[in-house]
Amino acid sequence: MSVFTRLVEELGRLLEPVLAESATAAAIVLFTVLVRLALHPLNRAAFRGATPIAGLLPVLLQLPVFFLMYRAFSSSGELLDHRLFAAPLGAHWSDALGAGGFLGAQGLVFLGLFAAIAAVAAWSAARGRRAAAEAPVPVPVANVSAEQQAALRKLGGVLPLLSFGTLITAALVPLAAGLYLVTTTAWSVAERAWLQHRRRSSL
């Protein structure tokens, strides 16, 4: 964890002349982008259907990063002294509510984070519904009943809404981990949109 902490601290120092006390928050976003850039070849291979495990690896490789982010801002350390505007990066939403409520200085920071996550989730859900609507009608399968096909269609309509579950997670983890979540989720949606655009352009 010390390597991760030092990396975030160094990125924060580089950004401090421009972003002052919010430099560490920006360093978390930049660190997340660097992680996602490193994983892009795997995501591209998964999108092309190169190997079944290629789709699972990017998710598995991100879990340790999220865990390190959570631990670094949940335990004592230098990073806990840094802030995003009025909110400490180690603060939870419950802390912000206790420090001034929804519209307090810290509460507004969390509301901004939640709004960003909701916007990304809405974009993801809209793209998922559009992709489902544009997909060719599947050929009926003899072994699947009409009731099962109807259930699968309903499930397909619900799955895009699962992206809103990130909101619940962000409300429970430290602000720093919430920044990681919104950045990596936005990257995932944008990356998939770009890969789909590239595939359509090549047809």
N, C-alpha and C positions, 0 to 999 in steps of 0.2 A: 504493500500500500504506500510505502514511503516514496517509491519511484513515481507513482501516480500523483501523489501530493506535490512532489518537487516539480513535475512537469506542469501541473496546473498553476503552481506558484510562479514558475518562470514565464509562462504565457501571460499570466496576470501582470507581471512586472513590465513586460514588453508593451502591454496595452494601457498601463496605468497613466502615462502622460496624456492620453487622449480621453480615457473613460473614468479617470479618478477612482472613486471607491467602488464603482461597478465593474472594474477591470477584471476581477476574478470571475464574476458572472459571465462576462464576455469570453473569458478563457475557457469556461466550461462548454459554451456553445462552440467555440473554435475546436476544442479537443474532440467534441462529438462529431463535428464535420470531418476531422482528420480520420477518426475511426471509421466513419461511413465511407470515406474515400478509399480507405484500405480494403474495405469489404466489397467495394463495387464490382470487381471482377467476379466474385462469387455470386453476387446478386444477378449479374448479367448472364452468367452461366445457368443459374436457376431459371431465369425468365425464358431462356432458350430451350429449357428442358434437357440440358446436357446430362445431368445425373440426378437421381432422386435426392441424394444426400446434399447436393449443392443448395437446395432450397432450405434445408434445415440448418446448415452450418452458420450462415450469417446470424440467425437468431441465437444459436447457442454461443457464438463468440461474443455477442453483445451482453449476455447475462453477467459474466465476470466484471465487465466495465460498469454496468449498472450497480452491481454489488459493491464495488470499490467506491463508487460515487456516494452510495448510501452510507457506507461505513465512515468515509472520510468526513462527512458532514453530520454524523450522528454521535461520534465520539469526540473527546477533547482534542484540540489541535489548533494550529495557527489558522487554518482555513475557516474556522467558525467565527473569526473576527471580521470576516469580509461580508459585504452586503450587496444587495441589488436595490438601489435607491434606499428606501427606509427599512427594508426587511433583511434581517440576517440570513445568510445562505443556509444556515443550519436550522432555521425556524420551520415549524409546521404550521398548517393553516389554523389549527386550534390555538397556537401561540399568537397568531395575528388577531384572531377573534378576541382573545383575552387582553390584547394590548390596545384595543380601540374599536373592535367590531368590524363589520363588513366594510364600512367606509372610512376606517382609520387609515393611517399612513401605510402600515404593513398590510392591512386588508386589501387596499387598492392594488398593491403589487400582486397579491395572489389572485385577485379578480382579473387583472390583466393577463396573468399566466393561464387561468382557466378559460378566458375568452379566446386566447391564441390556440389552446388545445381544442376547444369546441369548434373553432373555424377550420382547423386541419381535419378534425373528425367529420365535419359536415362535408368538406371537399371530398374526403375519402369515400363517404357514404354515397354522395352524388355520383362519383365516378363508378362505384360498384354497381349502382342501379342502372346507370347508362350502359355499362358493359354487359350486364345481364339482359337488358332489353335488346341490345344489338347482337347477342349471341344467337346462332342458328338454333332452331327448334330441334331438340334431341329426338332421335328415332325411338319410338316406344320399345321398351324391353319386355319380352314375353314373361319373364319371371317377376316383374315388378307390377304390383296392383295399382289401380287408379288412385286409391287412398294413399299409397306410398309415394306415388308421383306428386300428388297434391302436397304432401308433407314436405317433400324435397323442395318444391317451389316456395313454400312458406319459409323454409329454412334459408333459402337463397335470399329472400327479402329481409330476413332478420340479421344475417351475418354482417352486412355493411354497418349496422348499428353498433356492433361490438367495439368499434373504434372509439366510441364514447366512453368505454370503460376506462380509458386512460385518465379521464377526469377524476374518477374515484381514486385511482392510484396516486395521482398528483396531490390529492387532498390529504393523503395519509403519509407521504414521504417528505423529507426535507425539501426546501425550495430548490436547492442545487440539483437534486435528483429530478424534480419537476422540470427544470430547465433542460436537463438531458432528455427527458421523455418528449417534450414538445419539439425539440430539435431533431431527434432521431425519427419521430413519427412524421414530421413535415418532410424530412429527407426521403423517407420510404415512399410517401405518396407522390412526391415530385419525381423521384427516380423511376417509379413504375410508369408514371404518365409519359416521361421522356422515352423510356424503352418501348412503350406501346406506340408512340409517335414514330420512333425510328423503324419499328417493324412495319407499320402501315406505309411509311414512305418508301420502303424497299420493295413493297409488293408491286 
